[in-house]
Amino acid sequence: MSMITCDIAMSVDGYVAGPNQSLENPIGEIAGGHAGERLHSWMFEEPEANAKEIEAITAAGAFIMGRNMFSPGRGEWDLDWTGWWGDEPPYHAPVFVLTHHARKPLTMQGGTTFHFVTDGIESALAQAREAAGDADIAIAGGASTVNQYLAAGLIDELRLHVAPVVLGAGERLFTGVGDLDLVPAGVTYTGMVTHLTYRFPR
């Protein structure tokens, strides 16, 4: 049976992005560097040590993300914008983007098609289930999107990738999610990250 999973990198003080997110710094600015570099450097500097976890991040049959993860804009769409990832995004599967502004599906190289969903998280999940078939569905981020799915009890497995950094401000995970019943299911670590897996009893 397929699962709804979530992989997200975070600081030890619970932030998944720093403050002042922008086109130039999509995951925010912090003292001493960019938040994205400090939270995700394990993926690029230790790829072999973290190969299993990196592969799992893009192994789903469909993905759901918030608009801020897809685009720096908030209002009407700039139709020239096709995401942060270039012509061939890493998903290679349907991606459902939560937004308040309608947009036609956007097909990219390598099998990724972005679908823009304006009627909420449950609609996005229903569409992702249909697209994924028997494969897993991944809640890709960012913090607001993950928190909404956590609050609704719609995630089966949460995989936190905790970088040994303190951001001090930004977008925090677990805001407004209520009292979660987390069951530890695994832990591994390298010099740059600790991978924590939790499941939710059903």
N, C-alpha and C positions, 0 to 999 in steps of 0.2 A: 504494500500500500504506500502511496506517495506521502511525503511529509512536507510541511511548510517550515522552511529553515531560514535562519538569518545569520549571516557572517558580518561582523562589524568590528573595526579597529577602534580602540579607545585608549585614553590615558588612564593612569592609575587613579586619578581623581574624577573619572567618570565622564569625560568629555570626548565626543567623537569628531568635533571640529572646533577650531578656535574662533575668536571674534573677528569681525570685519571681513567676512567672506566677500570675494570680488572676482571679476574675470581673471585678474592677475594671480589671485590667491584663493582658489576655489574652496579650500578647506580652512581658510582663515590665517590671520597673522598672530604670532605670539612673540614674546621676548626671546631673542636668540634664534629666530628662524621662522619658517612657515610650518603651520600645524601639520599639513599633509605630509611633509617630508619627515617629521619626527614620529608621526603615528604609523607610517607605512614603509619606513626605510627597511624593515626586516624583509619585505617582499623583494627588494631589489639588491640588498647587500648580503642576504642569506637565502637565496632562492633554493639552493639544494637542501639546506637544513629544514626548510619549511615547505618543501615541495608538495606534500600530502595536503596541507591546509590550503595552499594556493590553488591547487587543482580543484578542491572541493568548492571554492568560492564561485566558480563559473560552471559547475557541473549540473545545474538545474535545467529543467525543461522549459521553464518560463521564469521571468523575473518581474518584480514590482519595485518601483522607486518613486520618490517624490520629485516634484519639478526641480527643486533646488539641486538635486543630484544630477539632473540632466542639463540644466541651463542656469546661467547667472541672472536671468530676467525674471520679473514677477508679473508684468502686465501682459498685454497682447503679444503674440509670438513674433519674433524676428525669424521669418521663414528661412533665412540663410543659415541659421544656427542648427547644427545637426549633432550636437553633443560634444563632450570633452575629448572623445577618443579617436578622432580622425575618421577616415572612410571605412575602417573595419573595426568596430567596437569588439570588446572581448567576450560578449555574451553568446553570440552564435545561436540565438533563440529569440522568441518573442519577448519584448520588454514592455510592461504596462506602466505608463508614467501618470501619476496623480496630478491633476491640474484643475484650475478653474476656467481655463480658456481652451476651447475646442481646437483641434488641429487634425488634419488628415494623417493617416499612418505614414511613417517614414521608413523606407526600406534601405538598408545599408549593405555593404559588402560583407560576405562571410556568414550570412544567414540571420543577422539581427534585423528585426523590424520593431520600431518603436510605435506603440499604440497609446493614444492620449485619452485618459479616462477622466470624465468630468463629474461622475455621479458616485464617488466615494470609494472607500477601501473595500467594502464587500463586493461591489460590482467589479472592481479590479481583480479581486481574488477569484470570483466566478469565471471571469474571462481567462485568467491565467490557468485555472484548473482545466478548462476546456482545451486550451492550447498545449498544456504540458502532457495531457494524457496520464500515463502511469508514472511519469517522472516527477521529481520533486519540484516544488515552487520555492523560489528564494526571495525574501524581502531584502532588497539590496541597500536600503537607506534613503535618506539620511535619518538623523535623530528623530525628527517629528514623525516621519512615516513609521519607523520601527516602534516608537512609543505608542502610536495609534493601534498598531496590530497587537502589541503586547497588552495594552489596556483592554482590547476586545477579546483576548484569549485565543488569538488565531495563529500563534506560532507554536510549533511542536518542538523545535530544537534551536537553541540560541548558542551561537559560537562566538565568543568574545576573544579578540586578539589584543591583549593588553600590552602596550608599549611602556617601558619603564621611564615615562616622562610625566611631568605635572604641567598642565596647561593653565589652570587657574581660572579660566573663563571660556565661554563659548557655548556650543550646543551640547547639552547634557543628555545622556541616556537615562532612562528610567524616570523621567519627569511625568507625573500624572498617570502612572500606570497602575496604581493601587497596590494591593498586597499580593505579590506574585508567589506562587508555589514552585520554586526552582529545585530541581533534583540534579545534583552533580552527576555528570556522565563521563567526564574525562578531563585530563590535564596533561599537557606537554609544554616544554619550554626550550628556548635557545638563549643565546646571549642577548638578543634584542627584543624578544616577545614571549609572553606566556599565553598559551592557547587554552581557554576554559570552555568546556562544553556543558550546557545545561539542557535538561528536558523538562517538559511540563506534563504531569500525569493527566490522563484523560479518562 
